[in-house]
Amino acid sequence: MDSQNISYNAGQAKGQAQEKASNLMDKASNAAQSAKESMQETGQQMKAKAQGAADAVKNATGTN
């Protein structure tokens, strides 16, 4: 194998490694975004439940 082939193969390996790293970063970013959206949804549900509980207490005590 001559030096041109070695250089070419090294370039191919480098390109493949960069592509794999890029794909992993994309997957990590997508997972983080999904987790963020899930947490926001959970927070909104908890807020609605807390509001409902507060309203129930107000109704029970006649303070609304």
mmCIF file of the N, C-alpha and C atoms, coordinates in Angstrom:
data_MODEL
# 
_entry.id   MODEL 
# 
loop_
_atom_site.group_PDB 
_atom_site.id 
_atom_site.type_symbol 
_atom_site.label_atom_id 
_atom_site.label_alt_id 
_atom_site.label_comp_id 
_atom_site.label_asym_id 
_atom_site.label_entity_id 
_atom_site.label_seq_id 
_atom_site.pdbx_PDB_ins_code 
_atom_site.Cartn_x 
_atom_site.Cartn_y 
_atom_site.Cartn_z 
_atom_site.occupancy 
_atom_site.B_iso_or_equiv 
_atom_site.pdbx_formal_charge 
_atom_site.auth_seq_id 
_atom_site.auth_comp_id 
_atom_site.auth_asym_id 
_atom_site.auth_atom_id 
_atom_site.pdbx_PDB_model_num 
ATOM 1   N N  . MET A 1 1  ? 0.866   -1.180 0.000  1.00 0.00 ? 1  MET A N  1 
ATOM 2   C CA . MET A 1 1  ? 0.000   0.000  0.000  1.00 0.00 ? 1  MET A CA 1 
ATOM 3   C C  . MET A 1 1  ? 0.906   1.234  0.000  1.00 0.00 ? 1  MET A C  1 
ATOM 4   N N  . ASP A 1 2  ? 0.658   2.146  -0.905 1.00 0.00 ? 2  ASP A N  1 
ATOM 5   C CA . ASP A 1 2  ? 1.516   3.336  -0.960 1.00 0.00 ? 2  ASP A CA 1 
ATOM 6   C C  . ASP A 1 2  ? 0.974   4.437  -0.065 1.00 0.00 ? 2  ASP A C  1 
ATOM 7   N N  . SER A 1 3  ? 1.746   5.501  0.056  1.00 0.00 ? 3  SER A N  1 
ATOM 8   C CA . SER A 1 3  ? 1.382   6.562  1.001  1.00 0.00 ? 3  SER A CA 1 
ATOM 9   C C  . SER A 1 3  ? 0.090   7.263  0.598  1.00 0.00 ? 3  SER A C  1 
ATOM 10  N N  . GLN A 1 4  ? -0.210  7.311  -0.698 1.00 0.00 ? 4  GLN A N  1 
ATOM 11  C CA . GLN A 1 4  ? -1.475  7.927  -1.116 1.00 0.00 ? 4  GLN A CA 1 
ATOM 12  C C  . GLN A 1 4  ? -2.672  7.127  -0.602 1.00 0.00 ? 4  GLN A C  1 
ATOM 13  N N  . ASN A 1 5  ? -2.592  5.814  -0.706 1.00 0.00 ? 5  ASN A N  1 
ATOM 14  C CA . ASN A 1 5  ? -3.678  4.961  -0.210 1.00 0.00 ? 5  ASN A CA 1 
ATOM 15  C C  . ASN A 1 5  ? -3.814  5.083  1.298  1.00 0.00 ? 5  ASN A C  1 
ATOM 16  N N  . ILE A 1 6  ? -2.691  5.144  1.986  1.00 0.00 ? 6  ILE A N  1 
ATOM 17  C CA . ILE A 1 6  ? -2.724  5.283  3.443  1.00 0.00 ? 6  ILE A CA 1 
ATOM 18  C C  . ILE A 1 6  ? -3.378  6.604  3.822  1.00 0.00 ? 6  ILE A C  1 
ATOM 19  N N  . SER A 1 7  ? -2.997  7.668  3.144  1.00 0.00 ? 7  SER A N  1 
ATOM 20  C CA . SER A 1 7  ? -3.594  8.980  3.419  1.00 0.00 ? 7  SER A CA 1 
ATOM 21  C C  . SER A 1 7  ? -5.087  8.977  3.111  1.00 0.00 ? 7  SER A C  1 
ATOM 22  N N  . TYR A 1 8  ? -5.448  8.355  1.992  1.00 0.00 ? 8  TYR A N  1 
ATOM 23  C CA . TYR A 1 8  ? -6.857  8.289  1.613  1.00 0.00 ? 8  TYR A CA 1 
ATOM 24  C C  . TYR A 1 8  ? -7.649  7.533  2.670  1.00 0.00 ? 8  TYR A C  1 
ATOM 25  N N  . ASN A 1 9  ? -7.150  6.382  3.085  1.00 0.00 ? 9  ASN A N  1 
ATOM 26  C CA . ASN A 1 9  ? -7.846  5.576  4.092  1.00 0.00 ? 9  ASN A CA 1 
ATOM 27  C C  . ASN A 1 9  ? -7.941  6.304  5.424  1.00 0.00 ? 9  ASN A C  1 
ATOM 28  N N  . ALA A 1 10 ? -6.904  7.028  5.781  1.00 0.00 ? 10 ALA A N  1 
ATOM 29  C CA . ALA A 1 10 ? -6.940  7.803  7.020  1.00 0.00 ? 10 ALA A CA 1 
ATOM 30  C C  . ALA A 1 10 ? -8.009  8.897  6.922  1.00 0.00 ? 10 ALA A C  1 
ATOM 31  N N  . GLY A 1 11 ? -8.100  9.534  5.776  1.00 0.00 ? 11 GLY A N  1 
ATOM 32  C CA . GLY A 1 11 ? -9.122  10.559 5.565  1.00 0.00 ? 11 GLY A CA 1 
ATOM 33  C C  . GLY A 1 11 ? -10.523 9.971  5.630  1.00 0.00 ? 11 GLY A C  1 
ATOM 34  N N  . GLN A 1 12 ? -10.693 8.793  5.058  1.00 0.00 ? 12 GLN A N  1 
ATOM 35  C CA . GLN A 1 12 ? -11.991 8.117  5.115  1.00 0.00 ? 12 GLN A CA 1 
ATOM 36  C C  . GLN A 1 12 ? -12.376 7.802  6.557  1.00 0.00 ? 12 GLN A C  1 
ATOM 37  N N  . ALA A 1 13 ? -11.423 7.272  7.309  1.00 0.00 ? 13 ALA A N  1 
ATOM 38  C CA . ALA A 1 13 ? -11.692 6.929  8.707  1.00 0.00 ? 13 ALA A CA 1 
ATOM 39  C C  . ALA A 1 13 ? -12.040 8.170  9.506  1.00 0.00 ? 13 ALA A C  1 
ATOM 40  N N  . LYS A 1 14 ? -11.318 9.258  9.257  1.00 0.00 ? 14 LYS A N  1 
ATOM 41  C CA . LYS A 1 14 ? -11.589 10.507 9.968  1.00 0.00 ? 14 LYS A CA 1 
ATOM 42  C C  . LYS A 1 14 ? -12.992 11.011 9.637  1.00 0.00 ? 14 LYS A C  1 
ATOM 43  N N  . GLY A 1 15 ? -13.358 10.972 8.379  1.00 0.00 ? 15 GLY A N  1 
ATOM 44  C CA . GLY A 1 15 ? -14.684 11.418 7.959  1.00 0.00 ? 15 GLY A CA 1 
ATOM 45  C C  . GLY A 1 15 ? -15.786 10.588 8.583  1.00 0.00 ? 15 GLY A C  1 
ATOM 46  N N  . GLN A 1 16 ? -15.576 9.269  8.636  1.00 0.00 ? 16 GLN A N  1 
ATOM 47  C CA . GLN A 1 16 ? -16.579 8.397  9.235  1.00 0.00 ? 16 GLN A CA 1 
ATOM 48  C C  . GLN A 1 16 ? -16.714 8.669  10.734 1.00 0.00 ? 16 GLN A C  1 
ATOM 49  N N  . ALA A 1 17 ? -15.591 8.902  11.403 1.00 0.00 ? 17 ALA A N  1 
ATOM 50  C CA . ALA A 1 17 ? -15.621 9.193  12.839 1.00 0.00 ? 17 ALA A CA 1 
ATOM 51  C C  . ALA A 1 17 ? -16.351 10.508 13.101 1.00 0.00 ? 17 ALA A C  1 
ATOM 52  N N  . GLN A 1 18 ? -16.100 11.500 12.249 1.00 0.00 ? 18 GLN A N  1 
ATOM 53  C CA . GLN A 1 18 ? -16.779 12.786 12.412 1.00 0.00 ? 18 GLN A CA 1 
ATOM 54  C C  . GLN A 1 18 ? -18.281 12.638 12.194 1.00 0.00 ? 18 GLN A C  1 
ATOM 55  N N  . GLU A 1 19 ? -18.674 11.842 11.222 1.00 0.00 ? 19 GLU A N  1 
ATOM 56  C CA . GLU A 1 19 ? -20.096 11.621 10.943 1.00 0.00 ? 19 GLU A CA 1 
ATOM 57  C C  . GLU A 1 19 ? -20.764 10.920 12.118 1.00 0.00 ? 19 GLU A C  1 
ATOM 58  N N  . LYS A 1 20 ? -20.092 9.906  12.680 1.00 0.00 ? 20 LYS A N  1 
ATOM 59  C CA . LYS A 1 20 ? -20.653 9.198  13.831 1.00 0.00 ? 20 LYS A CA 1 
ATOM 60  C C  . LYS A 1 20 ? -20.794 10.139 15.029 1.00 0.00 ? 20 LYS A C  1 
ATOM 61  N N  . ALA A 1 21 ? -19.787 10.967 15.244 1.00 0.00 ? 21 ALA A N  1 
ATOM 62  C CA . ALA A 1 21 ? -19.845 11.924 16.358 1.00 0.00 ? 21 ALA A CA 1 
ATOM 63  C C  . ALA A 1 21 ? -20.995 12.905 16.157 1.00 0.00 ? 21 ALA A C  1 
ATOM 64  N N  . SER A 1 22 ? -21.166 13.365 14.938 1.00 0.00 ? 22 SER A N  1 
ATOM 65  C CA . SER A 1 22 ? -22.247 14.293 14.624 1.00 0.00 ? 22 SER A CA 1 
ATOM 66  C C  . SER A 1 22 ? -23.603 13.639 14.873 1.00 0.00 ? 22 SER A C  1 
ATOM 67  N N  . ASN A 1 23 ? -23.749 12.384 14.460 1.00 0.00 ? 23 ASN A N  1 
ATOM 68  C CA . ASN A 1 23 ? -25.010 11.667 14.676 1.00 0.00 ? 23 ASN A CA 1 
ATOM 69  C C  . ASN A 1 23 ? -25.286 11.490 16.163 1.00 0.00 ? 23 ASN A C  1 
ATOM 70  N N  . LEU A 1 24 ? -24.245 11.177 16.932 1.00 0.00 ? 24 LEU A N  1 
ATOM 71  C CA . LEU A 1 24 ? -24.428 11.028 18.378 1.00 0.00 ? 24 LEU A CA 1 
ATOM 72  C C  . LEU A 1 24 ? -24.844 12.346 19.012 1.00 0.00 ? 24 LEU A C  1 
ATOM 73  N N  . MET A 1 25 ? -24.249 13.438 18.581 1.00 0.00 ? 25 MET A N  1 
ATOM 74  C CA . MET A 1 25 ? -24.611 14.750 19.120 1.00 0.00 ? 25 MET A CA 1 
ATOM 75  C C  . MET A 1 25 ? -26.054 15.091 18.773 1.00 0.00 ? 25 MET A C  1 
ATOM 76  N N  . ASP A 1 26 ? -26.473 14.769 17.561 1.00 0.00 ? 26 ASP A N  1 
ATOM 77  C CA . ASP A 1 26 ? -27.863 15.011 17.163 1.00 0.00 ? 26 ASP A CA 1 
ATOM 78  C C  . ASP A 1 26 ? -28.820 14.204 18.037 1.00 0.00 ? 26 ASP A C  1 
ATOM 79  N N  . LYS A 1 27 ? -28.476 12.937 18.282 1.00 0.00 ? 27 LYS A N  1 
ATOM 80  C CA . LYS A 1 27 ? -29.336 12.091 19.112 1.00 0.00 ? 27 LYS A CA 1 
ATOM 81  C C  . LYS A 1 27 ? -29.406 12.636 20.537 1.00 0.00 ? 27 LYS A C  1 
ATOM 82  N N  . ALA A 1 28 ? -28.266 13.068 21.068 1.00 0.00 ? 28 ALA A N  1 
ATOM 83  C CA . ALA A 1 28 ? -28.244 13.618 22.420 1.00 0.00 ? 28 ALA A CA 1 
ATOM 84  C C  . ALA A 1 28 ? -29.077 14.894 22.493 1.00 0.00 ? 28 ALA A C  1 
ATOM 85  N N  . SER A 1 29 ? -28.962 15.722 21.475 1.00 0.00 ? 29 SER A N  1 
ATOM 86  C CA . SER A 1 29 ? -29.730 16.968 21.433 1.00 0.00 ? 29 SER A CA 1 
ATOM 87  C C  . SER A 1 29 ? -31.231 16.681 21.369 1.00 0.00 ? 29 SER A C  1 
ATOM 88  N N  . ASN A 1 30 ? -31.600 15.708 20.556 1.00 0.00 ? 30 ASN A N  1 
ATOM 89  C CA . ASN A 1 30 ? -33.021 15.336 20.445 1.00 0.00 ? 30 ASN A CA 1 
ATOM 90  C C  . ASN A 1 30 ? -33.545 14.780 21.763 1.00 0.00 ? 30 ASN A C  1 
ATOM 91  N N  . ALA A 1 31 ? -32.728 13.984 22.433 1.00 0.00 ? 31 ALA A N  1 
ATOM 92  C CA . ALA A 1 31 ? -33.143 13.417 23.717 1.00 0.00 ? 31 ALA A CA 1 
ATOM 93  C C  . ALA A 1 31 ? -33.316 14.530 24.752 1.00 0.00 ? 31 ALA A C  1 
ATOM 94  N N  . ALA A 1 32 ? -32.395 15.485 24.750 1.00 0.00 ? 32 ALA A N  1 
ATOM 95  C CA . ALA A 1 32 ? -32.489 16.601 25.698 1.00 0.00 ? 32 ALA A CA 1 
ATOM 96  C C  . ALA A 1 32 ? -33.738 17.433 25.427 1.00 0.00 ? 32 ALA A C  1 
ATOM 97  N N  . GLN A 1 33 ? -34.024 17.693 24.171 1.00 0.00 ? 33 GLN A N  1 
ATOM 98  C CA . GLN A 1 33 ? -35.210 18.471 23.811 1.00 0.00 ? 33 GLN A CA 1 
ATOM 99  C C  . GLN A 1 33 ? -36.478 17.731 24.233 1.00 0.00 ? 33 GLN A C  1 
ATOM 100 N N  . SER A 1 34 ? -36.505 16.424 24.011 1.00 0.00 ? 34 SER A N  1 
ATOM 101 C CA . SER A 1 34 ? -37.662 15.624 24.393 1.00 0.00 ? 34 SER A CA 1 
ATOM 102 C C  . SER A 1 34 ? -37.856 15.654 25.908 1.00 0.00 ? 34 SER A C  1 
ATOM 103 N N  . ALA A 1 35 ? -36.769 15.541 26.647 1.00 0.00 ? 35 ALA A N  1 
ATOM 104 C CA . ALA A 1 35 ? -36.855 15.583 28.117 1.00 0.00 ? 35 ALA A CA 1 
ATOM 105 C C  . ALA A 1 35 ? -37.355 16.941 28.582 1.00 0.00 ? 35 ALA A C  1 
ATOM 106 N N  . LYS A 1 36 ? -36.869 18.000 27.944 1.00 0.00 ? 36 LYS A N  1 
ATOM 107 C CA . LYS A 1 36 ? -37.301 19.359 28.299 1.00 0.00 ? 36 LYS A CA 1 
ATOM 108 C C  . LYS A 1 36 ? -38.807 19.516 28.084 1.00 0.00 ? 36 LYS A C  1 
ATOM 109 N N  . GLU A 1 37 ? -39.280 19.056 26.937 1.00 0.00 ? 37 GLU A N  1 
ATOM 110 C CA . GLU A 1 37 ? -40.709 19.171 26.629 1.00 0.00 ? 37 GLU A CA 1 
ATOM 111 C C  . GLU A 1 37 ? -41.535 18.346 27.606 1.00 0.00 ? 37 GLU A C  1 
ATOM 112 N N  . SER A 1 38 ? -41.042 17.167 27.947 1.00 0.00 ? 38 SER A N  1 
ATOM 113 C CA . SER A 1 38 ? -41.752 16.314 28.896 1.00 0.00 ? 38 SER A CA 1 
ATOM 114 C C  . SER A 1 38 ? -41.836 16.980 30.262 1.00 0.00 ? 38 SER A C  1 
ATOM 115 N N  . MET A 1 39 ? -40.744 17.588 30.700 1.00 0.00 ? 39 MET A N  1 
ATOM 116 C CA . MET A 1 39 ? -40.733 18.269 31.995 1.00 0.00 ? 39 MET A CA 1 
ATOM 117 C C  . MET A 1 39 ? -41.675 19.468 31.995 1.00 0.00 ? 39 MET A C  1 
ATOM 118 N N  . GLN A 1 40 ? -41.699 20.206 30.882 1.00 0.00 ? 40 GLN A N  1 
ATOM 119 C CA . GLN A 1 40 ? -42.604 21.353 30.794 1.00 0.00 ? 40 GLN A CA 1 
ATOM 120 C C  . GLN A 1 40 ? -44.054 20.892 30.879 1.00 0.00 ? 40 GLN A C  1 
ATOM 121 N N  . GLU A 1 41 ? -44.360 19.800 30.209 1.00 0.00 ? 41 GLU A N  1 
ATOM 122 C CA . GLU A 1 41 ? -45.732 19.270 30.239 1.00 0.00 ? 41 GLU A CA 1 
ATOM 123 C C  . GLU A 1 41 ? -46.088 18.809 31.656 1.00 0.00 ? 41 GLU A C  1 
ATOM 124 N N  . THR A 1 42 ? -45.147 18.126 32.299 1.00 0.00 ? 42 THR A N  1 
ATOM 125 C CA . THR A 1 42 ? -45.382 17.674 33.671 1.00 0.00 ? 42 THR A CA 1 
ATOM 126 C C  . THR A 1 42 ? -45.600 18.873 34.595 1.00 0.00 ? 42 THR A C  1 
ATOM 127 N N  . GLY A 1 43 ? -44.804 19.909 34.417 1.00 0.00 ? 43 GLY A N  1 
ATOM 128 C CA . GLY A 1 43 ? -44.951 21.115 35.228 1.00 0.00 ? 43 GLY A CA 1 
ATOM 129 C C  . GLY A 1 43 ? -46.306 21.765 35.041 1.00 0.00 ? 43 GLY A C  1 
ATOM 130 N N  . GLN A 1 44 ? -46.775 21.811 33.811 1.00 0.00 ? 44 GLN A N  1 
ATOM 131 C CA . GLN A 1 44 ? -48.084 22.399 33.538 1.00 0.00 ? 44 GLN A CA 1 
ATOM 132 C C  . GLN A 1 44 ? -49.198 21.565 34.174 1.00 0.00 ? 44 GLN A C  1 
ATOM 133 N N  . GLN A 1 45 ? -49.056 20.233 34.126 1.00 0.00 ? 45 GLN A N  1 
ATOM 134 C CA . GLN A 1 45 ? -50.058 19.365 34.756 1.00 0.00 ? 45 GLN A CA 1 
ATOM 135 C C  . GLN A 1 45 ? -50.073 19.566 36.270 1.00 0.00 ? 45 GLN A C  1 
ATOM 136 N N  . MET A 1 46 ? -48.882 19.680 36.874 1.00 0.00 ? 46 MET A N  1 
ATOM 137 C CA . MET A 1 46 ? -48.809 19.891 38.317 1.00 0.00 ? 46 MET A CA 1 
ATOM 138 C C  . MET A 1 46 ? -49.412 21.239 38.699 1.00 0.00 ? 46 MET A C  1 
ATOM 139 N N  . LYS A 1 47 ? -49.147 22.246 37.883 1.00 0.00 ? 47 LYS A N  1 
ATOM 140 C CA . LYS A 1 47 ? -49.707 23.574 38.148 1.00 0.00 ? 47 LYS A CA 1 
ATOM 141 C C  . LYS A 1 47 ? -51.239 23.532 38.095 1.00 0.00 ? 47 LYS A C  1 
ATOM 142 N N  . ALA A 1 48 ? -51.763 22.832 37.107 1.00 0.00 ? 48 ALA A N  1 
ATOM 143 C CA . ALA A 1 48 ? -53.222 22.729 36.977 1.00 0.00 ? 48 ALA A CA 1 
ATOM 144 C C  . ALA A 1 48 ? -53.819 21.972 38.166 1.00 0.00 ? 48 ALA A C  1 
ATOM 145 N N  . LYS A 1 49 ? -53.147 20.922 38.616 1.00 0.00 ? 49 LYS A N  1 
ATOM 146 C CA . LYS A 1 49 ? -53.647 20.168 39.778 1.00 0.00 ? 49 LYS A CA 1 
ATOM 147 C C  . LYS A 1 49 ? -53.603 21.030 41.032 1.00 0.00 ? 49 LYS A C  1 
ATOM 148 N N  . ALA A 1 50 ? -52.528 21.789 41.198 1.00 0.00 ? 50 ALA A N  1 
ATOM 149 C CA . ALA A 1 50 ? -52.419 22.661 42.371 1.00 0.00 ? 50 ALA A CA 1 
ATOM 150 C C  . ALA A 1 50 ? -53.510 23.723 42.350 1.00 0.00 ? 50 ALA A C  1 
ATOM 151 N N  . GLN A 1 51 ? -53.789 24.264 41.170 1.00 0.00 ? 51 GLN A N  1 
ATOM 152 C CA . GLN A 1 51 ? -54.844 25.266 41.048 1.00 0.00 ? 51 GLN A CA 1 
ATOM 153 C C  . GLN A 1 51 ? -56.195 24.641 41.384 1.00 0.00 ? 51 GLN A C  1 
ATOM 154 N N  . GLY A 1 52 ? -56.400 23.417 40.904 1.00 0.00 ? 52 GLY A N  1 
ATOM 155 C CA . GLY A 1 52 ? -57.644 22.719 41.208 1.00 0.00 ? 52 GLY A CA 1 
ATOM 156 C C  . GLY A 1 52 ? -57.787 22.461 42.705 1.00 0.00 ? 52 GLY A C  1 
ATOM 157 N N  . ALA A 1 53 ? -56.700 22.088 43.358 1.00 0.00 ? 53 ALA A N  1 
ATOM 158 C CA . ALA A 1 53 ? -56.733 21.856 44.805 1.00 0.00 ? 53 ALA A CA 1 
ATOM 159 C C  . ALA A 1 53 ? -57.020 23.156 45.550 1.00 0.00 ? 53 ALA A C  1 
ATOM 160 N N  . ALA A 1 54 ? -56.408 24.228 45.114 1.00 0.00 ? 54 ALA A N  1 
ATOM 161 C CA . ALA A 1 54 ? -56.640 25.531 45.758 1.00 0.00 ? 54 ALA A CA 1 
ATOM 162 C C  . ALA A 1 54 ? -58.092 25.950 45.587 1.00 0.00 ? 54 ALA A C  1 
ATOM 163 N N  . ASP A 1 55 ? -58.631 25.744 44.415 1.00 0.00 ? 55 ASP A N  1 
ATOM 164 C CA . ASP A 1 55 ? -60.031 26.076 44.163 1.00 0.00 ? 55 ASP A CA 1 
ATOM 165 C C  . ASP A 1 55 ? -60.959 25.224 45.042 1.00 0.00 ? 55 ASP A C  1 
ATOM 166 N N  . ALA A 1 56 ? -60.615 23.955 45.219 1.00 0.00 ? 56 ALA A N  1 
ATOM 167 C CA . ALA A 1 56 ? -61.429 23.067 46.060 1.00 0.00 ? 56 ALA A CA 1 
ATOM 168 C C  . ALA A 1 56 ? -61.427 23.551 47.511 1.00 0.00 ? 56 ALA A C  1 
ATOM 169 N N  . VAL A 1 57 ? -60.276 23.985 47.983 1.00 0.00 ? 57 VAL A N  1 
ATOM 170 C CA . VAL A 1 57 ? -60.195 24.498 49.347 1.00 0.00 ? 57 VAL A CA 1 
ATOM 171 C C  . VAL A 1 57 ? -61.022 25.781 49.475 1.00 0.00 ? 57 VAL A C  1 
ATOM 172 N N  . LYS A 1 58 ? -60.919 26.642 48.492 1.00 0.00 ? 58 LYS A N  1 
ATOM 173 C CA . LYS A 1 58 ? -61.710 27.885 48.520 1.00 0.00 ? 58 LYS A CA 1 
ATOM 174 C C  . LYS A 1 58 ? -63.202 27.577 48.540 1.00 0.00 ? 58 LYS A C  1 
ATOM 175 N N  . ASN A 1 59 ? -63.624 26.588 47.710 1.00 0.00 ? 59 ASN A N  1 
ATOM 176 C CA . ASN A 1 59 ? -65.033 26.217 47.677 1.00 0.00 ? 59 ASN A CA 1 
ATOM 177 C C  . ASN A 1 59 ? -65.466 25.614 49.007 1.00 0.00 ? 59 ASN A C  1 
ATOM 178 N N  . ALA A 1 60 ? -64.618 24.790 49.596 1.00 0.00 ? 60 ALA A N  1 
ATOM 179 C CA . ALA A 1 60 ? -64.965 24.132 50.858 1.00 0.00 ? 60 ALA A CA 1 
ATOM 180 C C  . ALA A 1 60 ? -65.050 25.123 52.003 1.00 0.00 ? 60 ALA A C  1 
ATOM 181 N N  . THR A 1 61 ? -64.229 26.165 51.949 1.00 0.00 ? 61 THR A N  1 
ATOM 182 C CA . THR A 1 61 ? -64.224 27.141 53.039 1.00 0.00 ? 61 THR A CA 1 
ATOM 183 C C  . THR A 1 61 ? -65.081 28.360 52.727 1.00 0.00 ? 61 THR A C  1 
ATOM 184 N N  . GLY A 1 62 ? -65.620 28.396 51.512 1.00 0.00 ? 62 GLY A N  1 
ATOM 185 C CA . GLY A 1 62 ? -66.480 29.510 51.115 1.00 0.00 ? 62 GLY A CA 1 
ATOM 186 C C  . GLY A 1 62 ? -65.750 30.819 50.962 1.00 0.00 ? 62 GLY A C  1 
ATOM 187 N N  . THR A 1 63 ? -64.480 30.781 50.563 1.00 0.00 ? 63 THR A N  1 
ATOM 188 C CA . THR A 1 63 ? -63.710 32.001 50.422 1.00 0.00 ? 63 THR A CA 1 
ATOM 189 C C  . THR A 1 63 ? -63.556 32.470 48.988 1.00 0.00 ? 63 THR A C  1 
ATOM 190 N N  . ASN A 1 64 ? -64.343 31.910 48.093 1.00 0.00 ? 64 ASN A N  1 
ATOM 191 C CA . ASN A 1 64 ? -64.205 32.379 46.703 1.00 0.00 ? 64 ASN A CA 1 
ATOM 192 C C  . ASN A 1 64 ? -65.364 33.240 46.285 1.00 0.00 ? 64 ASN A C  1 
# 
